[in-house]
Amino acid sequence: MAALRSFAINQLRAAGHTNIAAGLREMALRPFERPLTLLGLN
C-alpha cells in the first residue's frame, strides 16, 4: 500500500501539482476519468 501511495504522489508531482492534498481532491472529483488521464491512459 505504501508503494501505491508513493506512486500516486509521484504521478501528481510529475503532473505539476505542488499541493498533494489538493491534487488528490481534484482526482476524486471524477474517479473514473481523471486518474486515467493523469497516467496518460485516457
N, CA, C and O atoms as a GROMACS GRO file, in nm:
protein
  168
    1MET      N    1   0.082  -0.118   0.000
    1MET     CA    2   0.000   0.000   0.000
    1MET      C    3   0.087   0.126   0.000
    1MET      O    4   0.054   0.226  -0.064
    2ALA      N    5   0.197   0.121   0.071
    2ALA     CA    6   0.286   0.237   0.074
    2ALA      C    7   0.345   0.262  -0.064
    2ALA      O    8   0.364   0.378  -0.103
    3ALA      N    9   0.375   0.157  -0.136
    3ALA     CA   10   0.430   0.173  -0.270
    3ALA      C   11   0.328   0.236  -0.364
    3ALA      O   12   0.364   0.320  -0.447
    4LEU      N   13   0.202   0.198  -0.353
    4LEU     CA   14   0.097   0.258  -0.437
    4LEU      C   15   0.077   0.405  -0.403
    4LEU      O   16   0.058   0.488  -0.492
    5ARG      N   17   0.082   0.437  -0.273
    5ARG     CA   18   0.068   0.577  -0.233
    5ARG      C   19   0.184   0.661  -0.287
    5ARG      O   20   0.163   0.771  -0.336
    6SER      N   21   0.304   0.608  -0.277
    6SER     CA   22   0.421   0.680  -0.329
    6SER      C   23   0.410   0.699  -0.480
    6SER      O   24   0.445   0.805  -0.532
    7PHE      N   25   0.363   0.597  -0.549
    7PHE     CA   26   0.344   0.607  -0.694
    7PHE      C   27   0.243   0.717  -0.726
    7PHE      O   28   0.267   0.798  -0.817
    8ALA      N   29   0.132   0.722  -0.654
    8ALA     CA   30   0.029   0.823  -0.678
    8ALA      C   31   0.084   0.963  -0.652
    8ALA      O   32   0.059   1.055  -0.730
    9ILE      N   33   0.156   0.979  -0.543
    9ILE     CA   34   0.213   1.110  -0.510
    9ILE      C   35   0.314   1.153  -0.616
    9ILE      O   36   0.316   1.270  -0.656
   10ASN      N   37   0.396   1.061  -0.661
   10ASN     CA   38   0.495   1.095  -0.764
   10ASN      C   39   0.428   1.132  -0.896
   10ASN      O   40   0.476   1.220  -0.967
   11GLN      N   41   0.319   1.065  -0.930
   11GLN     CA   42   0.247   1.099  -1.052
   11GLN      C   43   0.184   1.237  -1.043
   11GLN      O   44   0.184   1.313  -1.140
   12LEU      N   45   0.131   1.270  -0.926
   12LEU     CA   46   0.074   1.404  -0.907
   12LEU      C   47   0.183   1.510  -0.918
   12LEU      O   48   0.162   1.614  -0.981
   13ARG      N   49   0.298   1.486  -0.858
   13ARG     CA   50   0.408   1.582  -0.867
   13ARG      C   51   0.455   1.598  -1.011
   13ARG      O   52   0.484   1.709  -1.055
   14ALA      N   53   0.463   1.488  -1.084
   14ALA     CA   54   0.507   1.493  -1.224
   14ALA      C   55   0.408   1.572  -1.310
   14ALA      O   56   0.445   1.632  -1.410
   15ALA      N   57   0.281   1.570  -1.269
   15ALA     CA   58   0.178   1.644  -1.344
   15ALA      C   59   0.175   1.790  -1.306
   15ALA      O   60   0.098   1.867  -1.363
   16GLY      N   61   0.258   1.831  -1.208
   16GLY     CA   62   0.268   1.972  -1.174
   16GLY      C   63   0.193   2.014  -1.049
   16GLY      O   64   0.188   2.133  -1.018
   17HIS      N   65   0.136   1.920  -0.977
   17HIS     CA   66   0.066   1.954  -0.853
   17HIS      C   67   0.168   1.976  -0.742
   17HIS      O   68   0.250   1.888  -0.714
   18THR      N   69   0.164   2.093  -0.681
   18THR     CA   70   0.254   2.120  -0.569
   18THR      C   71   0.187   2.088  -0.436
   18THR      O   72   0.255   2.056  -0.339
   19ASN      N   73   0.056   2.096  -0.431
   19ASN     CA   74  -0.019   2.063  -0.311
   19ASN      C   75  -0.082   1.925  -0.333
   19ASN      O   76  -0.179   1.912  -0.408
   20ILE      N   77  -0.027   1.824  -0.269
   20ILE     CA   78  -0.072   1.686  -0.292
   20ILE      C   79  -0.216   1.666  -0.248
   20ILE      O   80  -0.293   1.599  -0.318
   21ALA      N   81  -0.255   1.723  -0.134
   21ALA     CA   82  -0.393   1.708  -0.086
   21ALA      C   83  -0.493   1.765  -0.186
   21ALA      O   84  -0.596   1.705  -0.213
   22ALA      N   85  -0.462   1.881  -0.242
   22ALA     CA   86  -0.550   1.942  -0.342
   22ALA      C   87  -0.552   1.858  -0.469
   22ALA      O   88  -0.657   1.844  -0.532
   23GLY      N   89  -0.440   1.802  -0.506
   23GLY     CA   90  -0.434   1.715  -0.623
   23GLY      C   91  -0.518   1.590  -0.606
   23GLY      O   92  -0.586   1.547  -0.699
   24LEU      N   93  -0.514   1.532  -0.485
   24LEU     CA   94  -0.595   1.413  -0.457
   24LEU      C   95  -0.743   1.447  -0.461
   24LEU      O   96  -0.824   1.369  -0.511
   25ARG      N   97  -0.779   1.563  -0.407
   25ARG     CA   98  -0.920   1.604  -0.412
   25ARG      C   99  -0.965   1.625  -0.556
   25ARG      O  100  -1.078   1.590  -0.592
   26GLU      N  101  -0.879   1.683  -0.637
   26GLU     CA  102  -0.914   1.705  -0.778
   26GLU      C  103  -0.934   1.572  -0.850
   26GLU      O  104  -1.026   1.558  -0.931
   27MET      N  105  -0.849   1.477  -0.822
   27MET     CA  106  -0.862   1.345  -0.885
   27MET      C  107  -0.988   1.273  -0.839
   27MET      O  108  -1.044   1.191  -0.913
   28ALA      N  109  -1.034   1.302  -0.717
   28ALA     CA  110  -1.152   1.235  -0.662
   28ALA      C  111  -1.282   1.289  -0.721
   28ALA      O  112  -1.388   1.228  -0.704
   29LEU      N  113  -1.277   1.404  -0.791
   29LEU     CA  114  -1.400   1.460  -0.846
   29LEU      C  115  -1.461   1.368  -0.951
   29LEU      O  116  -1.583   1.351  -0.955
   30ARG      N  117  -1.379   1.311  -1.035
   30ARG     CA  118  -1.426   1.214  -1.135
   30ARG      C  119  -1.331   1.094  -1.131
   30ARG      O  120  -1.238   1.086  -1.211
   31PRO      N  121  -1.354   1.001  -1.038
   31PRO     CA  122  -1.257   0.895  -1.013
   31PRO      C  123  -1.235   0.797  -1.129
   31PRO      O  124  -1.138   0.721  -1.128
   32PHE      N  125  -1.323   0.797  -1.227
   32PHE     CA  126  -1.305   0.703  -1.338
   32PHE      C  127  -1.244   0.767  -1.462
   32PHE      O  128  -1.219   0.699  -1.561
   33GLU      N  129  -1.221   0.899  -1.457
   33GLU     CA  130  -1.162   0.968  -1.572
   33GLU      C  131  -1.028   1.032  -1.539
   33GLU      O  132  -0.930   1.007  -1.608
   34ARG      N  133  -1.024   1.114  -1.436
   34ARG     CA  134  -0.906   1.194  -1.410
   34ARG      C  135  -0.781   1.113  -1.378
   34ARG      O  136  -0.675   1.146  -1.432
   35PRO      N  137  -0.786   1.010  -1.296
   35PRO     CA  138  -0.663   0.934  -1.272
   35PRO      C  139  -0.608   0.869  -1.399
   35PRO      O  140  -0.487   0.862  -1.418
   36LEU      N  141  -0.698   0.822  -1.486
   36LEU     CA  142  -0.653   0.762  -1.612
   36LEU      C  143  -0.589   0.868  -1.702
   36LEU      O  144  -0.491   0.840  -1.771
   37THR      N  145  -0.644   0.989  -1.701
   37THR     CA  146  -0.586   1.097  -1.780
   37THR      C  147  -0.449   1.134  -1.725
   37THR      O  148  -0.357   1.160  -1.802
   38LEU      N  149  -0.435   1.136  -1.593
   38LEU     CA  150  -0.307   1.168  -1.530
   38LEU      C  151  -0.199   1.068  -1.574
   38LEU      O  152  -0.084   1.106  -1.595
   39LEU      N  153  -0.237   0.942  -1.587
   39LEU     CA  154  -0.144   0.838  -1.627
   39LEU      C  155  -0.125   0.830  -1.779
   39LEU      O  156  -0.039   0.757  -1.827
   40GLY      N  157  -0.205   0.905  -1.853
   40GLY     CA  158  -0.196   0.903  -1.999
   40GLY      C  159  -0.266   0.785  -2.062
   40GLY      O  160  -0.233   0.745  -2.174
   41LEU      N  161  -0.362   0.728  -1.991
   41LEU     CA  162  -0.434   0.611  -2.043
   41LEU      C  163  -0.569   0.644  -2.102
   41LEU      O  164  -0.638   0.556  -2.153
   42ASN      N  165  -0.607   0.769  -2.096
   42ASN     CA  166  -0.739   0.806  -2.146
   42ASN      C  167  -0.725   0.914  -2.249
   42ASN      O  168  -0.825   0.960  -2.304
   0.00000   0.00000   0.00000
